[in-house]
Amino acid sequence: MIIPPRRRSPFISTPGPATALLLVLVATGPRVRADQVVLKNGGLISGVVERDNALVTVFDGLKRTVIRQTKIERVSPEPASDRQRMERFSLVQPLEVHGGEMPSHALRVRSTEWDDFGQRMFEFSEYNGRSLRPERMKQAINEIGPDVVKFRGIDGFWVGQVATGQVPRPVILGLLDRVDPTNQNERLRVGRFLIQAKWYDEALAELDRLAEAFPDLAATVANVRGSVRDLQARQAVDDADRLVAVGQPRAAEERLTTFGLDGVSPAQREAVDRRLRDLRSGLAAHRQFASELRSALDLAPDDFRRDHRSAVTEILQALENAPDAVAPRLEPARPALDGEGKPVPPEVRLCRALSAWVVGPEHAVDEPAAVRALWDARDRIVGYLISRDGEERARLKSELEGLSIPAADGTSQPFDLGLASRIIRQLPPPLASLEPPPSATPLIRRVIDEVNSTPTEYSVLLPPEYHPQRRYPTVVALHDGRGPKSALEFWGPEASRNGFIVIAPQYLDEGSGEGESAIDYRYSSDEHAAVLLSLRDARKRFSIDPDRIHVGGSMLGGNAAWDVGLAHPDVFAGAVTLSGLPAKHVSRTRAHGEYLPLYVVIGELTTASTEALVFDMVKDMIGKAWDVTYVEYIRRGLEPLPEELPAAFDWMSRRIRTPRLKDFEVVSSRPAADRFFGVVIREFAPGRTPAPETVDALGTKLDPATLSCKTNSTLNLLSLTVGGINALDLWIDPEFLDLDERIQIRINGKRYFNDLVKPDLGALLEDVRIRGDRTQLYWAKISLGGKRAG
């Protein structure tokens, strides 16, 4: 990339108005030590480590991250040899207010973009005990570093800092342009700054200008230029590895193919070439395998080709478009020779590919008749899941129950729920065929078969190279009151970079007020239902991994993320709250943090009692060894904090939902929060689900329904302790209870059930059809209703 020379402003030696910024040299010492905290899940946090018993705080100059000691694999102090002087430049800005105190809190934070002079308008509100008092000031950048930019208030007192990446790059470059162009040392410092900031294209352009302005530096510049090109080469390889990991292999190949190797050292040139060869050889191997399957189909008997041509075509298309995702499923069909070195017959290889595609590689079979039966079963299951006709579904269920699967010894096995579950787990989204080819344009969808009078809509953003045969992590992004489009704009870029799908429900009701009070989060069942219905519908249309769904939100959406996430711990793999405050029902559902990982991000000045309202609660959760991470930005108020999104997505990428639990304790005070790990509250006792407007801010008067479940697999016993619940549905998980033996159910110490439970294909299929969850599968349902259970 060629960077055109930048226009240089004259260097002014005295402070003056905004047009007369002064860039002066600052003596810089070694930067603050940055320890490397390696987490047990592979995550990495950098900064200065402090320990307080079981709590570990890592401070990187911008934020404090608090985790529990038991989550850490090791702490590696940074070797002194790795430390370097960080180039920092001070700007003398015109100040009208030279001293004062920072506010105790800053609400409704707003700011304009930084202008060419490193200044912006800044607004916030402070509560004076009776009302919010707005404050407005001009702020100016007074120090630039490759990692942190510091600023001051001009006409009001404020001392703040943000990550350098949060200031538009042209603004930083424009300010650096004010360095005296004839001062060799300062120009060298600019070059080092650009390298430290990893702005390599700009660094190369600056090096070229240095060599032109100072010919005596030509040899040094040439050496540094080579080092920068090597850094770019390493970055290209790292980018390619990341793209492959998030399901974007074509982008990875393009990244390496388009990276020019001029000026790169032989070692790094070989590293780029080797990674590109590896990518291409992998793709070539997939193409070769696809060619072999195509040839095998041509050589197969006529009736086999007739029966399975469309199925093989489905596999070949997936191999072409998403080979990295589907190749592992087809592994049994890859060997062309058997254990004795003899060729595997083409028909056998096809049988293994076709059966592995339907039931997974560990259950592949060699018999054509079995393959035909498996695909018949798959077609009927898909037909059931997409049908909106009850009679048609009943017919398909009956046909499935009448199927049998031929075995190699000439016998046959009846179709059972174990086989049905294996097929369901391998299915693409049942409604995927109704979706148009993906594009970068957000999609708007209306929930199918909506039971509410007001339709539920949501927006979707798919990642690059989306394919329905890949399983994607997903974030349910709760908007901040400005609508789903704003949520896609906020979460979308980083989601695409990390290979996430974004689902943005329209979950808020419009209020009756004006301005900011027109829309608010009400902590209502309707809002929860809108989120869950949107997610259920999306799971049927798009290839969402049910075990890697997170809920996230900033500001108002952060409040909702606290509430929705903790109310549904069996739905989400984690919850991310950015400047969200826990309120109302969260005071009771906070106990669900034992089952739901939390990533809590807040500004130090969010409220006058941030420590009491947020940190103390989170500290208690961390102290219990729950998977909770707390991040606090220094001198930041109630604002979206978008700079934390890369770390938040890294955190989400390392969490997987626990789809089932043998033992758990939960509470609920809303009808929409009625399902927990297969136990569904069908009827609450009176007084346990108050109207949203009657719940106080801290939820002190809530009297939620309570549910404790303990499973004893040895005794085939499910013990429930409940309060405020009149009727339950129990969905039976074959992982915990044996359906070949009598199942015992006790409620509040009393035996309510002791009988055989027949596996119910209808219950399995209907639950998958309604919820769209293809990993949390249940084989039977027991209803306990009509009596007061507790």
RAJOBEL-V328425 format. One record per residue. RES is the residue in three letters. SS is DSSP state (helix for helix, strand for strand, loop for the rest). PSI is psi as a letter, one per 40 degrees, with the letter a starting at -180 (999 if undefined). BURIAL is 1 if it has 24 or more other ideal C-beta (glycine too) atoms within 12 Angstrom, else 0. Layout:
res->(RES/RES)
ss->(SS/SS)
psi->(PSI/PSI)
burial->(BURIAL/BURIAL)
This chain:
res->(MET/ILE/ILE/PRO/PRO/ARG/ARG/ARG/SER/PRO/PHE/ILE/SER/THR/PRO/GLY/PRO/ALA/THR/ALA/LEU/LEU/LEU/VAL/LEU/VAL/ALA/THR/GLY/PRO/ARG/VAL/ARG/ALA/ASP/GLN/VAL/VAL/LEU/LYS/ASN/GLY/GLY/LEU/ILE/SER/GLY/VAL/VAL/GLU/ARG/ASP/ASN/ALA/LEU/VAL/THR/VAL/PHE/ASP/GLY/LEU/LYS/ARG/THR/VAL/ILE/ARG/GLN/THR/LYS/ILE/GLU/ARG/VAL/SER/PRO/GLU/PRO/ALA/SER/ASP/ARG/GLN/ARG/MET/GLU/ARG/PHE/SER/LEU/VAL/GLN/PRO/LEU/GLU/VAL/HIS/GLY/GLY/GLU/MET/PRO/SER/HIS/ALA/LEU/ARG/VAL/ARG/SER/THR/GLU/TRP/ASP/ASP/PHE/GLY/GLN/ARG/MET/PHE/GLU/PHE/SER/GLU/TYR/ASN/GLY/ARG/SER/LEU/ARG/PRO/GLU/ARG/MET/LYS/GLN/ALA/ILE/ASN/GLU/ILE/GLY/PRO/ASP/VAL/VAL/LYS/PHE/ARG/GLY/ILE/ASP/GLY/PHE/TRP/VAL/GLY/GLN/VAL/ALA/THR/GLY/GLN/VAL/PRO/ARG/PRO/VAL/ILE/LEU/GLY/LEU/LEU/ASP/ARG/VAL/ASP/PRO/THR/ASN/GLN/ASN/GLU/ARG/LEU/ARG/VAL/GLY/ARG/PHE/LEU/ILE/GLN/ALA/LYS/TRP/TYR/ASP/GLU/ALA/LEU/ALA/GLU/LEU/ASP/ARG/LEU/ALA/GLU/ALA/PHE/PRO/ASP/LEU/ALA/ALA/THR/VAL/ALA/ASN/VAL/ARG/GLY/SER/VAL/ARG/ASP/LEU/GLN/ALA/ARG/GLN/ALA/VAL/ASP/ASP/ALA/ASP/ARG/LEU/VAL/ALA/VAL/GLY/GLN/PRO/ARG/ALA/ALA/GLU/GLU/ARG/LEU/THR/THR/PHE/GLY/LEU/ASP/GLY/VAL/SER/PRO/ALA/GLN/ARG/GLU/ALA/VAL/ASP/ARG/ARG/LEU/ARG/ASP/LEU/ARG/SER/GLY/LEU/ALA/ALA/HIS/ARG/GLN/PHE/ALA/SER/GLU/LEU/ARG/SER/ALA/LEU/ASP/LEU/ALA/PRO/ASP/ASP/PHE/ARG/ARG/ASP/HIS/ARG/SER/ALA/VAL/THR/GLU/ILE/LEU/GLN/ALA/LEU/GLU/ASN/ALA/PRO/ASP/ALA/VAL/ALA/PRO/ARG/LEU/GLU/PRO/ALA/ARG/PRO/ALA/LEU/ASP/GLY/GLU/GLY/LYS/PRO/VAL/PRO/PRO/GLU/VAL/ARG/LEU/CYS/ARG/ALA/LEU/SER/ALA/TRP/VAL/VAL/GLY/PRO/GLU/HIS/ALA/VAL/ASP/GLU/PRO/ALA/ALA/VAL/ARG/ALA/LEU/TRP/ASP/ALA/ARG/ASP/ARG/ILE/VAL/GLY/TYR/LEU/ILE/SER/ARG/ASP/GLY/GLU/GLU/ARG/ALA/ARG/LEU/LYS/SER/GLU/LEU/GLU/GLY/LEU/SER/ILE/PRO/ALA/ALA/ASP/GLY/THR/SER/GLN/PRO/PHE/ASP/LEU/GLY/LEU/ALA/SER/ARG/ILE/ILE/ARG/GLN/LEU/PRO/PRO/PRO/LEU/ALA/SER/LEU/GLU/PRO/PRO/PRO/SER/ALA/THR/PRO/LEU/ILE/ARG/ARG/VAL/ILE/ASP/GLU/VAL/ASN/SER/THR/PRO/THR/GLU/TYR/SER/VAL/LEU/LEU/PRO/PRO/GLU/TYR/HIS/PRO/GLN/ARG/ARG/TYR/PRO/THR/VAL/VAL/ALA/LEU/HIS/ASP/GLY/ARG/GLY/PRO/LYS/SER/ALA/LEU/GLU/PHE/TRP/GLY/PRO/GLU/ALA/SER/ARG/ASN/GLY/PHE/ILE/VAL/ILE/ALA/PRO/GLN/TYR/LEU/ASP/GLU/GLY/SER/GLY/GLU/GLY/GLU/SER/ALA/ILE/ASP/TYR/ARG/TYR/SER/SER/ASP/GLU/HIS/ALA/ALA/VAL/LEU/LEU/SER/LEU/ARG/ASP/ALA/ARG/LYS/ARG/PHE/SER/ILE/ASP/PRO/ASP/ARG/ILE/HIS/VAL/GLY/GLY/SER/MET/LEU/GLY/GLY/ASN/ALA/ALA/TRP/ASP/VAL/GLY/LEU/ALA/HIS/PRO/ASP/VAL/PHE/ALA/GLY/ALA/VAL/THR/LEU/SER/GLY/LEU/PRO/ALA/LYS/HIS/VAL/SER/ARG/THR/ARG/ALA/HIS/GLY/GLU/TYR/LEU/PRO/LEU/TYR/VAL/VAL/ILE/GLY/GLU/LEU/THR/THR/ALA/SER/THR/GLU/ALA/LEU/VAL/PHE/ASP/MET/VAL/LYS/ASP/MET/ILE/GLY/LYS/ALA/TRP/ASP/VAL/THR/TYR/VAL/GLU/TYR/ILE/ARG/ARG/GLY/LEU/GLU/PRO/LEU/PRO/GLU/GLU/LEU/PRO/ALA/ALA/PHE/ASP/TRP/MET/SER/ARG/ARG/ILE/ARG/THR/PRO/ARG/LEU/LYS/ASP/PHE/GLU/VAL/VAL/SER/SER/ARG/PRO/ALA/ALA/ASP/ARG/PHE/PHE/GLY/VAL/VAL/ILE/ARG/GLU/PHE/ALA/PRO/GLY/ARG/THR/PRO/ALA/PRO/GLU/THR/VAL/ASP/ALA/LEU/GLY/THR/LYS/LEU/ASP/PRO/ALA/THR/LEU/SER/CYS/LYS/THR/ASN/SER/THR/LEU/ASN/LEU/LEU/SER/LEU/THR/VAL/GLY/GLY/ILE/ASN/ALA/LEU/ASP/LEU/TRP/ILE/ASP/PRO/GLU/PHE/LEU/ASP/LEU/ASP/GLU/ARG/ILE/GLN/ILE/ARG/ILE/ASN/GLY/LYS/ARG/TYR/PHE/ASN/ASP/LEU/VAL/LYS/PRO/ASP/LEU/GLY/ALA/LEU/LEU/GLU/ASP/VAL/ARG/ILE/ARG/GLY/ASP/ARG/THR/GLN/LEU/TYR/TRP/ALA/LYS/ILE/SER/LEU/GLY/GLY/LYS/ARG/ALA/GLY)
ss->(loop/loop/loop/loop/loop/loop/loop/loop/loop/loop/loop/loop/loop/loop/loop/loop/loop/helix/helix/helix/loop/strand/strand/strand/strand/loop/loop/loop/loop/strand/loop/loop/loop/loop/strand/strand/strand/strand/strand/loop/loop/loop/loop/strand/strand/strand/strand/strand/strand/strand/strand/strand/loop/loop/strand/strand/strand/strand/strand/loop/loop/loop/strand/strand/strand/strand/strand/strand/helix/helix/helix/strand/strand/strand/strand/strand/loop/loop/loop/helix/helix/helix/loop/loop/strand/loop/loop/strand/strand/strand/strand/strand/loop/loop/loop/loop/loop/loop/loop/loop/loop/loop/loop/loop/loop/loop/strand/strand/strand/strand/strand/loop/loop/loop/loop/loop/loop/loop/strand/strand/strand/strand/strand/strand/strand/strand/strand/loop/loop/loop/loop/strand/strand/strand/strand/strand/strand/strand/strand/strand/strand/strand/strand/strand/strand/loop/loop/strand/strand/strand/strand/strand/strand/loop/loop/loop/loop/loop/strand/strand/strand/strand/strand/helix/helix/helix/loop/loop/helix/helix/helix/helix/helix/helix/helix/helix/loop/loop/loop/loop/loop/loop/loop/helix/helix/helix/helix/helix/helix/helix/helix/helix/helix/helix/helix/helix/loop/loop/loop/helix/helix/helix/helix/helix/helix/helix/helix/helix/helix/helix/helix/helix/helix/loop/helix/helix/helix/helix/helix/helix/helix/helix/helix/helix/helix/helix/helix/helix/helix/helix/helix/helix/helix/helix/helix/helix/helix/helix/helix/helix/helix/helix/helix/helix/helix/loop/loop/loop/helix/helix/helix/helix/helix/helix/helix/helix/helix/loop/loop/loop/loop/loop/loop/loop/loop/helix/helix/helix/helix/helix/helix/helix/helix/helix/helix/helix/helix/helix/helix/helix/helix/helix/helix/helix/helix/helix/helix/helix/helix/helix/helix/helix/helix/helix/helix/helix/helix/helix/helix/loop/loop/helix/helix/helix/helix/helix/helix/helix/helix/helix/helix/helix/helix/helix/helix/helix/helix/helix/helix/helix/helix/loop/helix/helix/helix/helix/helix/helix/helix/helix/helix/helix/helix/loop/loop/loop/strand/loop/loop/loop/loop/loop/strand/loop/loop/helix/helix/helix/helix/helix/helix/helix/helix/helix/helix/helix/helix/helix/helix/loop/helix/helix/helix/loop/loop/loop/loop/helix/helix/helix/helix/helix/helix/helix/helix/helix/helix/helix/helix/helix/helix/helix/helix/helix/helix/helix/loop/loop/loop/helix/helix/helix/helix/helix/helix/helix/helix/helix/helix/helix/helix/loop/loop/strand/strand/strand/loop/loop/loop/loop/loop/strand/strand/strand/loop/loop/helix/helix/helix/helix/helix/helix/helix/helix/helix/helix/loop/loop/loop/loop/loop/helix/helix/helix/loop/loop/loop/loop/loop/loop/loop/loop/strand/strand/strand/strand/loop/loop/loop/loop/loop/loop/loop/loop/loop/loop/strand/strand/strand/strand/strand/loop/loop/loop/loop/loop/loop/loop/loop/loop/loop/strand/strand/strand/strand/strand/strand/strand/loop/loop/loop/loop/loop/helix/helix/helix/helix/helix/helix/helix/helix/helix/helix/helix/helix/helix/helix/loop/loop/loop/strand/strand/strand/strand/strand/loop/loop/loop/loop/strand/loop/loop/loop/loop/helix/helix/helix/helix/strand/loop/loop/loop/loop/loop/helix/helix/helix/helix/helix/helix/helix/helix/helix/helix/helix/helix/helix/helix/helix/helix/helix/loop/loop/strand/strand/strand/strand/strand/strand/strand/strand/strand/strand/strand/loop/helix/helix/helix/helix/helix/helix/helix/helix/helix/helix/helix/helix/loop/loop/loop/loop/loop/loop/strand/strand/strand/strand/strand/loop/loop/loop/loop/loop/loop/loop/helix/helix/helix/helix/helix/helix/helix/helix/helix/loop/loop/loop/strand/strand/strand/strand/strand/strand/loop/loop/loop/loop/loop/loop/helix/helix/helix/helix/helix/helix/helix/helix/helix/helix/helix/helix/helix/helix/loop/loop/loop/loop/strand/strand/strand/strand/strand/strand/loop/loop/loop/loop/loop/loop/loop/loop/helix/helix/helix/helix/helix/helix/helix/helix/helix/helix/helix/helix/loop/loop/loop/loop/loop/loop/loop/loop/loop/loop/strand/strand/strand/strand/strand/loop/loop/loop/loop/loop/loop/strand/strand/loop/loop/strand/strand/strand/strand/strand/strand/loop/loop/loop/loop/loop/loop/loop/helix/helix/helix/loop/loop/loop/loop/loop/loop/loop/loop/loop/loop/strand/strand/strand/strand/strand/strand/strand/strand/loop/loop/loop/loop/strand/strand/strand/strand/strand/strand/strand/loop/strand/strand/strand/strand/strand/strand/strand/strand/loop/loop/loop/loop/loop/loop/loop/loop/loop/loop/strand/strand/strand/strand/strand/loop/loop/strand/strand/strand/strand/strand/strand/loop/loop/loop/loop/loop/helix/helix/helix/helix/helix/helix/helix/helix/helix/helix/helix/loop/loop/loop/loop/loop/loop/loop/loop/strand/strand/strand/strand/strand/loop/loop/loop/loop/loop/loop)
psi->(h/h/h/i/i/i/h/h/i/i/h/h/e/i/i/a/a/d/e/f/i/h/h/i/h/h/h/h/a/i/i/i/h/g/i/h/h/h/i/d/e/e/i/h/h/i/a/h/h/i/h/g/b/e/i/h/h/h/h/e/d/d/i/h/h/h/i/i/d/e/e/h/d/i/h/h/i/h/i/d/d/e/i/i/h/h/h/h/h/i/h/h/i/h/h/d/h/e/i/a/i/i/i/d/i/h/i/f/h/i/i/i/i/h/a/e/e/f/i/i/i/h/i/i/i/h/h/e/d/d/i/h/h/i/i/h/i/h/i/h/h/e/h/h/i/e/d/h/h/i/i/i/i/d/e/i/h/h/h/i/i/i/i/d/e/e/h/h/d/d/d/d/d/d/d/d/e/e/i/h/e/e/h/d/d/d/d/d/d/d/d/d/d/d/d/d/e/f/g/d/d/d/d/d/d/d/d/d/d/d/d/d/d/g/d/e/e/d/d/d/d/d/d/d/d/d/d/d/d/d/d/d/d/d/d/d/d/d/d/d/d/d/d/d/d/e/f/g/d/d/d/d/d/d/d/d/d/e/h/i/e/h/e/i/i/d/d/d/d/d/d/d/d/d/d/d/d/d/d/d/d/d/d/d/d/d/d/d/d/d/d/d/d/d/d/d/d/d/e/i/i/d/d/d/d/d/d/e/d/d/d/d/d/d/d/d/d/d/d/d/d/f/d/d/d/d/d/d/d/e/d/d/e/d/h/e/i/a/d/e/e/i/h/h/i/d/d/d/d/d/d/d/d/d/d/d/d/d/e/i/d/e/f/i/i/e/h/d/d/d/d/d/d/d/d/d/d/d/d/d/d/d/d/d/d/e/h/e/h/d/d/d/d/d/d/d/d/d/d/d/d/e/i/i/h/i/i/d/e/e/a/i/h/i/h/i/d/d/d/d/d/d/d/d/d/e/i/i/h/d/e/d/e/e/i/i/h/i/i/e/h/i/i/h/i/h/h/i/f/h/e/i/d/h/i/h/i/i/i/h/h/i/i/i/f/h/h/e/e/i/h/h/i/i/h/h/h/h/i/e/e/e/i/d/d/d/d/d/d/d/d/d/d/d/d/d/d/e/f/i/i/h/h/g/i/g/e/i/i/h/a/e/a/i/b/d/e/d/h/i/h/e/f/i/d/d/d/d/d/d/d/d/d/d/d/d/d/d/d/d/d/i/g/h/h/d/e/f/h/i/h/i/i/i/b/d/d/d/d/d/d/d/d/d/d/d/e/g/e/e/d/i/e/i/h/h/h/h/f/i/h/h/i/b/d/d/d/d/e/d/d/e/e/d/e/h/i/h/h/h/h/i/i/d/f/d/i/e/f/d/d/d/d/d/d/d/d/d/d/d/d/d/d/e/f/i/g/h/h/h/h/h/h/h/f/i/a/g/i/d/f/d/e/e/d/d/d/d/d/d/d/d/e/e/i/h/i/h/e/i/h/d/h/i/h/i/i/i/f/i/d/e/g/e/h/h/f/e/h/h/h/d/h/i/i/i/e/e/g/i/i/d/e/e/h/i/d/e/f/d/e/i/g/i/i/i/h/h/h/h/h/g/d/d/e/f/h/h/h/h/h/i/h/f/h/d/i/i/h/h/h/h/h/e/d/d/h/h/e/e/i/h/h/h/h/h/h/f/e/h/h/e/h/g/i/i/h/h/h/h/d/d/d/d/d/d/d/d/d/d/d/e/h/e/d/g/i/i/e/i/h/h/h/g/i/e/i/h/d/999)
burial->(0/0/0/0/0/1/0/1/0/0/0/0/0/0/0/0/0/1/0/0/1/1/1/1/0/0/0/0/0/0/1/1/1/1/1/1/1/0/1/0/0/0/1/1/1/1/1/1/1/0/0/0/0/0/1/1/1/1/1/1/1/1/1/1/1/1/1/1/1/0/1/1/0/0/1/0/0/0/0/0/0/0/0/0/0/1/1/1/1/1/1/1/1/1/1/0/0/0/0/0/0/0/1/0/1/1/1/1/1/1/1/0/0/1/0/1/1/1/1/1/0/1/1/1/1/1/1/0/0/0/0/0/0/0/1/0/1/1/1/1/1/1/1/1/1/1/1/1/1/1/1/1/1/1/0/1/0/1/1/1/1/1/1/1/0/1/1/0/1/0/1/1/1/1/1/1/1/1/1/1/1/0/0/0/0/1/1/1/1/1/1/1/1/1/1/1/1/0/1/1/1/1/1/1/1/1/1/1/1/1/1/0/1/1/0/0/1/0/0/0/1/0/0/1/1/1/1/1/1/1/1/1/1/1/1/1/1/0/1/1/1/1/1/1/0/1/1/1/1/1/1/1/1/0/1/1/0/0/1/0/0/0/1/1/0/0/0/1/1/0/1/1/0/0/1/1/0/0/1/0/0/0/1/0/0/1/0/0/1/1/0/1/1/1/0/1/1/0/0/1/0/0/0/1/0/0/1/1/0/0/1/1/0/1/1/1/0/1/1/1/1/1/1/1/1/1/1/1/1/1/0/1/1/1/0/0/0/0/0/0/0/0/0/1/0/1/1/1/1/1/1/1/1/1/1/1/1/1/1/1/1/0/1/1/1/1/1/1/1/1/1/1/1/1/1/1/1/1/1/1/1/1/1/1/1/1/1/0/0/0/0/0/1/0/0/1/1/0/0/1/1/0/1/0/1/1/0/0/0/0/0/0/0/0/1/1/1/1/1/1/1/1/1/1/1/1/1/1/1/1/1/1/0/0/1/0/0/1/0/0/0/1/1/1/1/0/1/1/0/0/0/0/0/0/0/1/1/1/1/1/1/1/1/1/1/1/1/1/1/1/1/1/1/1/1/1/1/1/1/1/1/1/1/1/1/1/1/1/1/1/1/1/0/1/1/1/1/1/1/1/1/1/1/1/1/1/1/1/1/0/0/0/0/0/0/0/0/0/1/1/1/1/1/1/1/1/1/1/1/1/1/1/1/1/1/1/1/1/1/1/1/1/1/1/1/1/1/1/1/1/1/1/1/1/1/1/1/1/1/1/1/1/1/1/1/1/1/1/1/1/1/1/1/1/1/1/1/1/1/1/1/1/1/1/1/1/1/1/1/1/1/1/1/1/1/1/1/1/1/1/1/1/1/1/1/1/1/0/0/1/0/0/1/1/1/0/1/1/1/1/1/1/0/0/0/1/1/1/1/1/1/1/1/1/1/1/1/1/1/1/1/1/1/1/1/0/1/1/1/1/1/1/1/1/1/0/1/1/1/1/1/0/1/1/1/1/1/1/1/1/1/1/1/1/1/1/1/1/1/1/1/1/1/1/0/0/0/1/1/1/0/1/0/0/1/0/0/0/1/0/0/1/0/1/1/1/1/1/1/1/1/0/0/0/0/1/1/1/1/1/1/1/1/1/1/1/1/1/1/1/1/1/1/1/1/1/1/1/1/0/0/0/1/1/1/1/1/0/0/0/0/1/1/0/0/0/1/0/1/1/1/1/1/1/1/1/1/1/1/1/1/1/1/1/1/1/1/1/1/1/1/1/1/1/0/0/0/0/1/1)
